[in-house]
């Protein structure tokens, strides 16, 4: 159950295992500038301030340079967090476009946290 924290707003988004950052943000009711959604345009780049992520599909060097790969640049449409991560938007602000989805995401995050802490069973 990876959690994405968006800096500087502090928004906390719960992701399903093996879900991309972009998918999780959109599923939680947030939007920002994106392009192709396939890892080819680089419009969805953000900075990963903490945590680690992986790419399940190859990313061309023309999209992410060697320097960007080592400095924490994250291509959100392809990045799958390995655990909790903190990202910072670049030129675009994260916008809440669906408050209902945000509420659902928050409830899922709270429930997952309580299951992990042992205060709630998975069957409920």
Secondary structure as GFF3:
##gff-version 3
##sequence-region A 1 124
A	DSSP	beta_strand	3	7	.	.	.	ID=ss1
A	DSSP	beta_strand	11	14	.	.	.	ID=ss2
A	DSSP	alpha_helix	21	27	.	.	.	ID=ss3
A	DSSP	beta_strand	30	31	.	.	.	ID=ss4
A	DSSP	beta_strand	45	50	.	.	.	ID=ss5
A	DSSP	beta_strand	53	55	.	.	.	ID=ss6
A	DSSP	alpha_helix	66	71	.	.	.	ID=ss7
A	DSSP	beta_strand	73	75	.	.	.	ID=ss8
A	DSSP	beta_strand	79	81	.	.	.	ID=ss9
A	DSSP	beta_strand	85	88	.	.	.	ID=ss10
A	DSSP	beta_strand	95	96	.	.	.	ID=ss11
A	DSSP	alpha_helix	99	117	.	.	.	ID=ss12
###
